[in-house]
Amino acid sequence: MPIRVDANIISNPYLNYGYYPAPIFMIMGVIIFTILTTIYAVGRELRYATAKEWMTSAQDSLLGGLVGKLLPITLTMTLITQLIYGVLFIIMGMECQGSYIYLSLATFVFIFAYQAVGLLFISLTANMRLALSLGGGYGVMAFTFSGITFPTIAMYGVAYGASKLFPLTYFSEIFIDQAMRGVPIAEDNSRMVCLMLFVIIIPISWHRLRRVI
């Protein structure tokens, strides 16, 4: 035999596909709660006609009002993701092959990106119930198009383009690269930038949101 195969399992030594979708299943819960609580926190002021009191308590500062509303959600969801990582890396015994700090930073930006999307829905609809429906659908669809259940590289053009509209697509790639493959940080910087681009939704929807409130 002139050729001998030397197989080395690099990024999944357990040979178990469950290690790929299981973490994203957990993150999906964070996504749905993040976007829905963000929409509800702001939308309830419209639903119950208390936006004036809200702005008065924030000294007529939309920025201050949003920080007061959204910061507790951001911190809570960030803490929950850290608990998820504790389950994965300590209880389940997975090893974080890359940078845990970079992964945590990406997680924070990821949560903030979904909050920005939630603000967009409530600003466009000015209706809490409709915004919650849209936000829930958007959050669930992310799992289908993120490339976890079906690789994005094999998707048709329309589906591949749609996959770029969800922050989970970029975060799942960062997670797999850093947690499982040990990819250098520089390789994921472009994906981090894409996550940050979703935050631009906030200034884009700012005028509309202020007018609605």
N, C-alpha and C positions, 0 to 999 in steps of 0.2 A: 504494500500500500504506500505509494509515494506521497500521498496527502493524508494527514491526520487532522481531524477536527478537534480543536481545543475550545470547548464552550465555556464562556464565563458570563454569569448572570450579573449585570451591572446595576440596573435600577430597581429590580424587583426580585431579590434573592428568594422570596417566599413562593414565587411562581404562582401567585394568587391574584387574579384580576380584581378581587374584592378590595384590595388595597388602593386601587385607583378610584372607583366610584364611591366607596364608603366615606372618605373625607368630604367629598363634594356633596354627598347627601346631607351630611351634617351642616355644611356651609349653606346649603339651600334653605334650611330653617332660619338661619341668620338673615339671609337675603329677604325672605318673605316678611319676617317680623320687622326688619329695618325699614323697608319701603312702606309697609302698612302703618306702622306706628308713626313714621314721619308724616304721611298723608293725614292720619287721624289727628295728630298733634296740632297741625295747622288748620286742617279742614273743619275741625269741630268749632273753631272760632267763627267760621262762615256759617256752619250748620245751625248754630245756636245764637247767631247774631251778637257775638261778644267780642268781635274784632276791635271795636272802638276801645273797650276796657283793656284789652290786651295791649294795644298800642299806647294807651295812657300809662299803663304800668311799666312799659318799656321806654317812657319819656319820648314817645313818638319816633322811636328809632326802629326801623324794620330790622336792621342788623342785630341790634340788641335783643329784639323780640325773638328772632330766629335762633340766635345763640342760646338764649334761655330755653327755648323749646327743644332744640336738636342736640345740644351738647350732652345732656343726660342719656339720650338714646345712643349717641356715638360711643360714649364711654361704656355703657352697659353692653352693647353688642361687641365692642372690642374685648371686654372681659370674658364674654361668652366664648368668643373664638379662641382666647387663650386657654380656657377650660377644655375646649375641643382638642387643641393641640396637646394638652396634658393627657387626655385620653389616648390620643394617637401615639404619642412619643414615649409615654411612660407606661400606661396600662396595657396598650396593645403591643408595645415593644418595637414600634417602628423607629428607625434611626433618621434623624434629620441630616441628610448628606451635605446640604449647602449651608447658607447663612440664615440662622433663625432670626436675627435682627432684621435682615432685609425682608424676610417673609412676614414678620410682624408689621413692618412699615407698609408693605404692600397691602396687608389686611386692613390697616387703618384707612388707607386711601380708597380701598375697595368699598368699605362701608360708607365712607363719605360720598363716593360716586353714586351709590344707590339712594342715598338721601337726596342728592341733587336731582335724580330722576323723579323721586317722589314729589319734590317741590315743583318740578315741571308739570306733572300731571294735575296737581291741585291748582296751579296758576292757569293752566289752559282750560280746565273744566269749570273751575269755581264751584264745584259740587263735590262734597265729600264722598257721597255714595258712589258716584260714577268714577271718581278718582281712585277709590279703593278697589273697584272692579278692574280698572285698567292696570293699576299697580300690581294686583295679585296675578293677573294674567301675564303681565310682563315678567314678573319674578319667576313664575313657573316655566315659562317658555325658555328661559335662559338655560335650564338644564338640558333641553333638547338640542339647542344650537351651540352649546359650549364646547363640543368636541369630546365629551367624556363618553357618551353612549355611542356616538358615531363620529369618526374622525373628520375634522373640518376639511382636511386636504382631499377627501373623497366626495365632498358635497358638490352638488350642482351649483351653477353660478349664483342663482337667486338665494339659495339656502346659505351658500358661503358668504355672500354679502350680508345676509341677515345675522350671521353669527358675529359680525363685527359690531353689532348694535347693542351688545350686552357686556357689561363689565366682567361677568363671570368667565367669559371666553379668555380674557387676558389673565385674570387672576388664577384660573385653573392651570394655565401654562406655567405661571410663576410658581405656583404651589408644587407642581410635579417636578419642575426643574430644581427648586431649592430643597424640597423635602425628600425627594426620591432619587434624583439624578446627580445632585451635587454640581450643577452647572455654574460656571463663574457668573458673578453678579452682572458683569458687563453685558452678558448675553440677554439678560432680562430687562435691561434699561428701557428698551423700546416699548416693551409691554407695560412697564411702569408709566411711561409717558402717555400711552393710550388710556390708562386708567385715570390719569390726571386730567385728560381732556374732557372726561365726563363732568368734572367739577365746573367746567366753563358753562355748563347749563345754568348754573345759579345766576351769574351776571346777565345771561341772555334772557332769562325769564324774570329778572328783577323788576323791570318796569311794569310788566303785566301783573306780577304778584302784588306789588304795591298798590296798583289801581284796583285790583280785586278786593284787597283788604280794606 
